[in-house]
Amino acid sequence: MMPLRLTHYTAASALGRGRLATLCALQNAAGALRRCQFENVELETYVGEVDAVDEVALPRELRSFNCRNNRLAWIGLTQDGFDTEVRACAARWGRRRVGVLLGTSTSGILETENAYRRLDPKTGALPDEFDYPHQHNSFSVAEFTGRLLDLEGPAMSVCTACSSSAKVFAAAERMISAGVIDAAVVGGVDSLCLTTLYGFHALQLVSRQPCRPFDRLRDGLSIGEAAAFVLLERAPGNLGADSVLLLGAGESSDAYHMSSPHPEGDGALRAMRAALASAELSAEQVDYINLHGTGTASNDRTEARAVAAVFGSAVPCSSTKGATGHTLGAAGALEAVICALALQAGLMPGGLNVHELDPQLNINYLTANRCQPIARVLSNSFGFGGANCALLLGWVQ
């Protein structure tokens, strides 16, 4: 595939707002999971919550989009001068030549949950102020982002569960290669809500403690929330120092089960091999892998099998979900931003909360930060229903 430049990128998660806060937390191995005190949830679990989301006041012209998911999107879009950089990009290419492709899973469903709490006791009608198309609909965050950034290019939301905001990178590359657009705002936003917290609890996938991916006694995930955005553009001939590139992307759909991965990691394996092929790289040329690593018994086991089949047991790898929680539809974009930061800082972040590595998982899992130059990283994102995506990033040294 044609390499694309990550012209600008940013993120807001439980680790903090913006690149610097995110990198400092990673460098200090500072986890951000805390006991769940969200809404009226009565679950013994930990979450990765972004502070002060409900204190955000959206611009007057965008008030119809008011919901937690779009407030979180606004926080992300206004970090690190990202919105300014996108407007400059639109001035270069034209507003119709910049697309908006975002991933989410539950979008603004919390607003619907709150609306149902306020049903008219006589008629059962939803509150008048509830605006489903702008506040809950999956396309809401993409429309909100396009309106905020004054873009007129193609816009869409991708909802493939936990791979949503990784797959938008591949979709944007196809659109740019086809000449439909010249640049794209890609990323993902997912926010805490009762549906995911109680839903994953019903699946018996939520841990009572901070999640500990690849630990021998791992017992589930921790739900998080995040907004992460990347501006992707055609790479110019004179790339500057420290430019990070999207080198390859691989997708697969094994459709093995609605919520469980293929036991041998078949779909994950095919996505990683497709990413390597699209980048025209061998497995030996990858320096670090950011694992999907949710902390559930089956997901970590099958991912380890797939990684070992493709890369062997030497390449360093880790999951950063022990620090951020599993941000679901935003995970792919958040971890792509983390990988971009890792490339530029020469950092392989160690996985947190590991007391004893599972000896049955034959991979080189890092439990402490490793600081050394790295040139190419792979980031895995695997969703329910077997919707898998692997991204390969590299930087110009």
URPEFEN-V90962 format. One record per residue. N is the residue number from 0. NEAR is the number of other ideal C-beta (glycine too) atoms within 10 Angstrom. D_CENTER is the distance of its C-alpha to the mean C-alpha in Angstrom with 2 decimals. Layout:
# URPEFEN-V90962
N/NEAR/D_CENTER ; N/NEAR/D_CENTER
This chain:
# URPEFEN-V90962
0/19/21.76 ; 1/11/22.29 ; 2/18/20.26 ; 3/25/18.43 ; 4/20/18.20 ; 5/23/15.26 ; 6/19/17.84 ; 7/21/15.95 ; 8/23/12.56 ; 9/25/11.66 ; 10/34/9.53 ; 11/30/10.85 ; 12/30/10.17 ; 13/22/12.90 ; 14/26/13.57 ; 15/19/14.86 ; 16/20/14.79 ; 17/19/14.56 ; 18/20/14.56 ; 19/12/17.76 ; 20/16/16.95 ; 21/27/13.73 ; 22/20/15.80 ; 23/13/18.78 ; 24/20/17.14 ; 25/23/15.96 ; 26/14/19.45 ; 27/9/21.14 ; 28/15/19.26 ; 29/12/18.87 ; 30/21/16.99 ; 31/22/16.13 ; 32/25/16.60 ; 33/14/19.69 ; 34/13/21.86 ; 35/19/20.84 ; 36/9/22.94 ; 37/17/20.91 ; 38/14/23.26 ; 39/7/25.90 ; 40/16/23.84 ; 41/8/26.23 ; 42/17/24.20 ; 43/11/24.61 ; 44/23/21.06 ; 45/24/18.72 ; 46/25/15.68 ; 47/27/13.27 ; 48/21/14.63 ; 49/24/14.50 ; 50/12/18.16 ; 51/10/20.32 ; 52/18/18.09 ; 53/8/21.24 ; 54/8/23.33 ; 55/15/21.78 ; 56/9/24.30 ; 57/17/23.09 ; 58/10/25.55 ; 59/6/28.54 ; 60/9/27.95 ; 61/15/24.50 ; 62/11/25.65 ; 63/16/25.57 ; 64/25/21.73 ; 65/19/21.91 ; 66/27/19.55 ; 67/24/17.12 ; 68/31/14.06 ; 69/29/15.73 ; 70/23/17.03 ; 71/26/13.63 ; 72/31/12.79 ; 73/24/16.15 ; 74/23/15.48 ; 75/29/12.54 ; 76/23/14.62 ; 77/17/17.63 ; 78/22/16.50 ; 79/21/17.93 ; 80/12/19.90 ; 81/23/17.05 ; 82/21/18.95 ; 83/12/22.10 ; 84/17/20.80 ; 85/24/19.67 ; 86/14/23.14 ; 87/13/24.77 ; 88/24/22.96 ; 89/20/24.25 ; 90/10/27.66 ; 91/11/27.61 ; 92/15/26.63 ; 93/15/27.47 ; 94/15/25.45 ; 95/13/25.71 ; 96/20/24.33 ; 97/29/20.87 ; 98/26/18.45 ; 99/29/15.56 ; 100/27/12.94 ; 101/35/10.06 ; 102/37/8.07 ; 103/28/8.91 ; 104/28/10.77 ; 105/23/13.53 ; 106/28/13.49 ; 107/30/16.57 ; 108/22/18.22 ; 109/22/19.27 ; 110/24/21.65 ; 111/20/23.19 ; 112/15/23.56 ; 113/17/25.38 ; 114/17/27.43 ; 115/12/28.71 ; 116/9/29.88 ; 117/12/32.05 ; 118/12/33.65 ; 119/10/37.21 ; 120/7/39.37 ; 121/6/42.01 ; 122/7/40.28 ; 123/8/36.80 ; 124/11/35.42 ; 125/15/32.04 ; 126/13/32.32 ; 127/7/33.28 ; 128/11/30.51 ; 129/17/27.78 ; 130/20/26.30 ; 131/13/24.22 ; 132/11/23.37 ; 133/21/22.05 ; 134/25/20.78 ; 135/20/19.32 ; 136/17/19.18 ; 137/21/15.86 ; 138/16/16.97 ; 139/27/17.63 ; 140/30/14.56 ; 141/26/15.15 ; 142/20/18.84 ; 143/29/18.45 ; 144/28/16.52 ; 145/20/19.15 ; 146/17/21.93 ; 147/21/20.88 ; 148/22/20.64 ; 149/12/23.73 ; 150/24/22.41 ; 151/14/24.25 ; 152/22/22.53 ; 153/19/20.99 ; 154/21/18.21 ; 155/17/16.26 ; 156/24/13.52 ; 157/25/12.06 ; 158/18/12.04 ; 159/25/11.78 ; 160/20/10.42 ; 161/28/7.63 ; 162/33/7.57 ; 163/29/7.64 ; 164/37/5.34 ; 165/34/6.55 ; 166/25/9.90 ; 167/32/10.34 ; 168/29/10.98 ; 169/25/13.68 ; 170/19/15.01 ; 171/26/15.45 ; 172/21/17.23 ; 173/11/19.52 ; 174/20/20.41 ; 175/21/21.20 ; 176/12/23.19 ; 177/8/25.06 ; 178/8/26.06 ; 179/14/24.68 ; 180/22/22.83 ; 181/19/22.83 ; 182/26/19.52 ; 183/30/16.33 ; 184/30/13.90 ; 185/32/10.52 ; 186/35/7.15 ; 187/38/5.89 ; 188/39/7.73 ; 189/31/8.65 ; 190/32/11.67 ; 191/27/14.06 ; 192/27/16.84 ; 193/17/19.67 ; 194/14/18.72 ; 195/22/15.75 ; 196/20/17.60 ; 197/14/20.84 ; 198/14/19.48 ; 199/23/17.82 ; 200/16/20.94 ; 201/9/23.10 ; 202/14/21.54 ; 203/9/22.51 ; 204/20/19.05 ; 205/27/18.74 ; 206/22/20.17 ; 207/12/22.80 ; 208/17/21.83 ; 209/22/18.83 ; 210/32/17.07 ; 211/26/18.38 ; 212/28/16.70 ; 213/27/19.47 ; 214/21/22.20 ; 215/13/25.33 ; 216/11/25.37 ; 217/25/21.70 ; 218/16/21.85 ; 219/21/18.53 ; 220/27/15.16 ; 221/30/14.50 ; 222/30/12.54 ; 223/29/10.52 ; 224/30/9.32 ; 225/33/7.59 ; 226/35/7.89 ; 227/30/6.78 ; 228/31/9.19 ; 229/28/10.98 ; 230/23/14.56 ; 231/30/15.50 ; 232/20/19.28 ; 233/15/22.00 ; 234/17/22.80 ; 235/10/26.25 ; 236/4/29.06 ; 237/6/29.37 ; 238/14/26.00 ; 239/8/26.14 ; 240/8/25.69 ; 241/10/22.24 ; 242/18/20.62 ; 243/25/17.34 ; 244/21/17.24 ; 245/27/15.17 ; 246/24/17.80 ; 247/25/16.83 ; 248/27/14.69 ; 249/24/15.75 ; 250/23/15.34 ; 251/23/17.41 ; 252/16/18.33 ; 253/20/20.57 ; 254/11/21.04 ; 255/15/22.54 ; 256/13/21.94 ; 257/9/20.23 ; 258/13/18.34 ; 259/15/19.46 ; 260/28/18.60 ; 261/22/21.52 ; 262/12/23.58 ; 263/14/23.95 ; 264/25/20.37 ; 265/19/21.79 ; 266/25/18.80 ; 267/32/16.60 ; 268/23/19.61 ; 269/20/20.10 ; 270/31/16.59 ; 271/28/16.99 ; 272/17/20.53 ; 273/19/19.67 ; 274/27/17.29 ; 275/22/20.20 ; 276/12/22.66 ; 277/21/20.99 ; 278/24/20.91 ; 279/10/24.42 ; 280/17/23.67 ; 281/9/24.95 ; 282/16/23.24 ; 283/10/25.42 ; 284/15/23.90 ; 285/24/20.46 ; 286/18/20.62 ; 287/25/17.58 ; 288/27/14.92 ; 289/25/11.65 ; 290/27/11.98 ; 291/31/10.01 ; 292/29/12.64 ; 293/27/12.48 ; 294/29/16.05 ; 295/24/17.82 ; 296/14/20.95 ; 297/15/20.49 ; 298/25/16.87 ; 299/25/17.55 ; 300/18/20.96 ; 301/24/20.11 ; 302/28/17.34 ; 303/23/19.93 ; 304/22/22.51 ; 305/28/20.54 ; 306/28/19.67 ; 307/18/23.33 ; 308/16/24.60 ; 309/22/22.92 ; 310/20/23.01 ; 311/13/25.59 ; 312/13/25.41 ; 313/10/25.60 ; 314/20/22.28 ; 315/18/20.60 ; 316/25/17.29 ; 317/28/15.42 ; 318/32/12.53 ; 319/28/11.10 ; 320/30/10.45 ; 321/31/14.09 ; 322/28/13.43 ; 323/30/10.49 ; 324/32/10.83 ; 325/32/8.66 ; 326/31/6.45 ; 327/29/6.85 ; 328/34/6.00 ; 329/35/3.33 ; 330/35/2.22 ; 331/34/2.92 ; 332/33/3.42 ; 333/34/3.88 ; 334/31/5.46 ; 335/30/7.02 ; 336/27/8.41 ; 337/26/9.56 ; 338/27/11.14 ; 339/22/12.79 ; 340/20/14.18 ; 341/26/15.33 ; 342/25/17.10 ; 343/16/18.93 ; 344/15/19.85 ; 345/12/20.88 ; 346/19/18.94 ; 347/22/17.80 ; 348/26/16.38 ; 349/20/18.15 ; 350/25/16.76 ; 351/24/18.06 ; 352/23/20.38 ; 353/23/21.95 ; 354/10/25.66 ; 355/11/26.67 ; 356/14/24.77 ; 357/19/25.31 ; 358/7/28.14 ; 359/9/27.58 ; 360/18/24.27 ; 361/13/25.55 ; 362/25/22.87 ; 363/16/22.97 ; 364/25/20.63 ; 365/18/20.63 ; 366/17/21.43 ; 367/12/22.18 ; 368/15/20.96 ; 369/14/22.53 ; 370/10/23.37 ; 371/10/24.47 ; 372/10/23.90 ; 373/21/21.26 ; 374/15/21.07 ; 375/19/18.59 ; 376/28/15.45 ; 377/30/13.64 ; 378/30/10.04 ; 379/28/10.02 ; 380/33/8.06 ; 381/32/10.77 ; 382/27/11.33 ; 383/17/14.51 ; 384/17/17.40 ; 385/24/16.61 ; 386/24/14.10 ; 387/32/12.87 ; 388/34/11.32 ; 389/33/11.83 ; 390/29/11.53 ; 391/25/14.36 ; 392/27/14.52 ; 393/23/17.85 ; 394/22/19.82 ; 395/15/23.34 ; 396/9/25.50
